[in-house]
Amino acid sequence: MTRTPISRRTLLSAGGLLLLSGCSDSGATHASAPARPTTEPTMMPGDSHRGGTPQPGAAGKRPTTQAPEFYVEDGSRAIALTIDDGPDPQWTPQVLDLLGRYGITATFCQVGIRAAADPALVHAVADHGHLVANHTWTHADLAAATPAGVREQLERTSDMIESISGQRPRLFRAPYGAWTQSTFAACRALGMRPLDWSVDPRDWARPGVSRIAQTILRTTRPGSIILEHDGGGDRSQTLSALRIVLPRLLDAGYHFVTP
């Protein structure tokens, strides 16, 4: 970057886009995260995603068990990184190493059946100081599940994670962002807050490293919850993109928190 009177934040956003400009590319209600006021005109609004319908005026308020959390409230430069669909013996250790290199704490939304298959990785995530959240037992689309089925998916996963790590999950993320009243009711009964996201680079679809990184750099702003994955397939693009964006977000003055 050249040294000019332009702010470092503007340079970061513009420089990231210039570097990456050559890239190519259920029954629940789906909607964008609620709009969030920002004083950062260089940051673009978040991508639309597959999450549930937010309550009017939800942005900027603490989450409840009646609606999912799209943003974090922990200082003007706080953001959150969430990692879904693990643990995975190939990708989770590499993600942990990368986060450790930059001193970043993340939230790992883990699938119960995968946690049961590799309890050492559940321990590793918790031992590195990261938060472990519930992401159902089988990565089920809860929009198609009965209330009893929803309860079983959540409770079985929380029981498993607690038996391995000694910590019972306090956050739940619905696969595909498919939120239903039965899901909110199960969260209330099991003492978990629903967690959504506001930045979705669609890394699970492997659109290319540049596109993943560009989406994160363009759409992250104060309070953003970023969605990434360490399981469910080949996550090499995710890792490469994180190697690009994490130091740039830190250089922009952001700090990572857990919801």
Secondary structure in CASP SS format (residue, H / E / C, confidence):
PFRMAT SS
TARGET T0000
AUTHOR 0000-0000-0000
METHOD secondary structure of the structure
MODEL  1
M C 1.00
T C 1.00
R C 1.00
T C 1.00
P C 1.00
I C 1.00
S C 1.00
R H 1.00
R H 1.00
T H 1.00
L H 1.00
L H 1.00
S H 1.00
A H 1.00
G H 1.00
G H 1.00
L H 1.00
L H 1.00
L H 1.00
L H 1.00
S C 1.00
G C 1.00
C C 1.00
S C 1.00
D C 1.00
S C 1.00
G C 1.00
A C 1.00
T C 1.00
H C 1.00
A E 1.00
S C 1.00
A C 1.00
P C 1.00
A C 1.00
R C 1.00
P C 1.00
T C 1.00
T C 1.00
E C 1.00
P C 1.00
T C 1.00
M C 1.00
M C 1.00
P C 1.00
G C 1.00
D C 1.00
S C 1.00
H C 1.00
R C 1.00
G E 1.00
G C 1.00
T C 1.00
P C 1.00
Q C 1.00
P C 1.00
G C 1.00
A C 1.00
A C 1.00
G C 1.00
K C 1.00
R C 1.00
P C 1.00
T E 1.00
T C 1.00
Q C 1.00
A E 1.00
P C 1.00
E E 1.00
F C 1.00
Y E 1.00
V C 1.00
E C 1.00
D C 1.00
G C 1.00
S C 1.00
R C 1.00
A E 1.00
I E 1.00
A E 1.00
L E 1.00
T E 1.00
I E 1.00
D E 1.00
D C 1.00
G C 1.00
P C 1.00
D C 1.00
P C 1.00
Q C 1.00
W C 1.00
T H 1.00
P H 1.00
Q H 1.00
V H 1.00
L H 1.00
D H 1.00
L H 1.00
L H 1.00
G H 1.00
R H 1.00
Y H 1.00
G C 1.00
I C 1.00
T C 1.00
A C 1.00
T E 1.00
F E 1.00
C E 1.00
Q E 1.00
V C 1.00
G H 1.00
I H 1.00
R H 1.00
A H 1.00
A H 1.00
A H 1.00
D C 1.00
P H 1.00
A H 1.00
L H 1.00
V H 1.00
H H 1.00
A H 1.00
V H 1.00
A H 1.00
D H 1.00
H C 1.00
G C 1.00
H C 1.00
L E 1.00
V E 1.00
A E 1.00
N E 1.00
H C 1.00
T C 1.00
W C 1.00
T C 1.00
H C 1.00
A C 1.00
D C 1.00
L H 1.00
A H 1.00
A H 1.00
A C 1.00
T C 1.00
P H 1.00
A H 1.00
G H 1.00
V H 1.00
R H 1.00
E H 1.00
Q H 1.00
L H 1.00
E H 1.00
R H 1.00
T H 1.00
S H 1.00
D H 1.00
M H 1.00
I H 1.00
E H 1.00
S H 1.00
I H 1.00
S H 1.00
G C 1.00
Q C 1.00
R C 1.00
P C 1.00
R C 1.00
L E 1.00
F E 1.00
R C 1.00
A C 1.00
P H 1.00
Y H 1.00
G H 1.00
A C 1.00
W C 1.00
T C 1.00
Q H 1.00
S H 1.00
T H 1.00
F H 1.00
A H 1.00
A H 1.00
C H 1.00
R H 1.00
A H 1.00
L H 1.00
G C 1.00
M C 1.00
R E 1.00
P E 1.00
L E 1.00
D C 1.00
W C 1.00
S C 1.00
V E 1.00
D C 1.00
P C 1.00
R C 1.00
D H 1.00
W H 1.00
A H 1.00
R C 1.00
P C 1.00
G C 1.00
V H 1.00
S H 1.00
R H 1.00
I H 1.00
A H 1.00
Q H 1.00
T H 1.00
I H 1.00
L H 1.00
R H 1.00
T H 1.00
T C 1.00
R C 1.00
P C 1.00
G C 1.00
S E 1.00
I E 1.00
I E 1.00
L E 1.00
E E 1.00
H E 1.00
D C 1.00
G C 1.00
G C 1.00
G C 1.00
D C 1.00
R C 1.00
S H 1.00
Q H 1.00
T H 1.00
L H 1.00
S H 1.00
A H 1.00
L H 1.00
R H 1.00
I H 1.00
V H 1.00
L H 1.00
P H 1.00
R H 1.00
L H 1.00
L H 1.00
D H 1.00
A C 1.00
G C 1.00
Y C 1.00
H E 1.00
F E 1.00
V C 1.00
T C 1.00
P C 1.00
END
